[in-house]
Amino acid sequence: MARRASDKPSTFLRVVRGGYECASAYDAEIHARFPLGAEVEAVISQKKSNEQLRLYWGFLADVVDNQERFGTARALSNTLLCDLGYVESFTSLMGGGVHVHPMSLAEMDAPDFKAFCDKAFAVIREEFGMDVDSYKERQRAKAGGRR
């Protein structure tokens, strides 16, 4: 039986002069399983930064805390994904309605996620009058006060 793509380990490489190197001991261990000269398939994408993810979820949580429309950051995120066209699929409902399934953020690489964030932050600024730069300044001020 063929393995599903999700059953195959994902490894990370770091770009170095002239090529790539394994990013961790785990990654090196996975790559060591292949004999020299073996041809392997690689899908090259840039992983989202944890800093960008923290900014996204932190800002959305701040928006939710300061308005009444959405109960959770996840609900706001799903709405932004759908409104901006980041849709995985549609399901027809009995009675004629349609349920829209938003794309998973996990499916986005770094450039796609940054582009989505830029659009989402612009929508939030327009809809709620909240700016991500102001949020970042407040976070910096909080962090500076803890030292």
Backbone hydrogen bonds, N-H to C=O, Kabsch-Sander energy under -0.5 kcal/mol:
donor,donor_aa,acceptor,acceptor_aa,energy
7,D,4,R,-1.5
8,K,4,R,-0.6
8,K,5,A,-1.1
14,R,21,E,-3.3
16,V,19,G,-2.4
19,G,16,V,-2.5
21,E,14,R,-2.0
23,A,12,F,-2.4
28,A,24,S,-2.1
29,E,25,A,-2.3
30,I,26,Y,-2.2
31,H,27,D,-2.3
32,A,28,A,-2.0
33,R,29,E,-0.6
33,R,30,I,-1.1
34,F,31,H,-1.4
38,A,35,P,-2.1
40,V,38,A,-0.5
44,I,42,A,-0.6
45,S,43,V,-0.6
47,K,45,S,-0.6
53,L,49,S,-2.1
54,R,50,N,-2.7
55,L,51,E,-2.3
56,Y,52,Q,-2.5
57,W,53,L,-2.7
58,G,54,R,-2.6
59,F,55,L,-2.7
60,L,56,Y,-2.4
61,A,57,W,-2.2
62,D,58,G,-2.1
63,V,59,F,-2.4
64,V,60,L,-2.6
65,D,61,A,-2.3
66,N,62,D,-1.0
66,N,63,V,-0.9
67,Q,64,V,-1.1
76,L,72,T,-2.0
77,S,73,A,-2.8
78,N,74,R,-2.8
79,T,75,A,-2.1
80,L,76,L,-2.6
81,L,77,S,-2.8
82,C,78,N,-2.3
83,D,79,T,-3.0
84,L,80,L,-2.1
85,G,82,C,-1.6
86,Y,81,L,-2.9
87,V,85,G,-1.6
88,E,101,H,-2.9
89,S,101,H,-1.3
91,T,99,H,-2.5
93,L,97,G,-3.4
96,G,93,L,-1.8
99,H,91,T,-3.2
100,V,98,V,-0.5
101,H,89,S,-3.0
103,M,86,Y,-2.7
107,E,104,S,-1.4
108,M,105,L,-1.7
110,A,46,Q,-3.5
113,F,109,D,-2.8
114,K,110,A,-2.5
115,A,111,P,-2.1
116,F,112,D,-2.4
117,C,113,F,-2.9
118,D,114,K,-2.6
119,K,115,A,-1.9
120,A,116,F,-3.1
121,F,117,C,-3.2
122,A,118,D,-1.5
123,V,119,K,-2.1
124,I,120,A,-2.4
125,R,121,F,-2.2
126,E,122,A,-2.2
127,E,123,V,-3.3
128,F,124,I,-2.8
129,G,124,I,-0.6
129,G,125,R,-1.1
130,M,124,I,-1.0
135,Y,131,D,-1.9
136,K,132,V,-2.6
137,E,133,D,-2.1
138,R,134,S,-2.3
139,Q,135,Y,-2.3
140,R,136,K,-2.5
141,A,137,E,-2.4
142,K,138,R,-2.2
143,A,139,Q,-2.5
144,G,140,R,-2.5
145,G,141,A,-1.7
146,R,142,K,-0.7
146,R,143,A,-0.7
147,R,144,G,-0.7
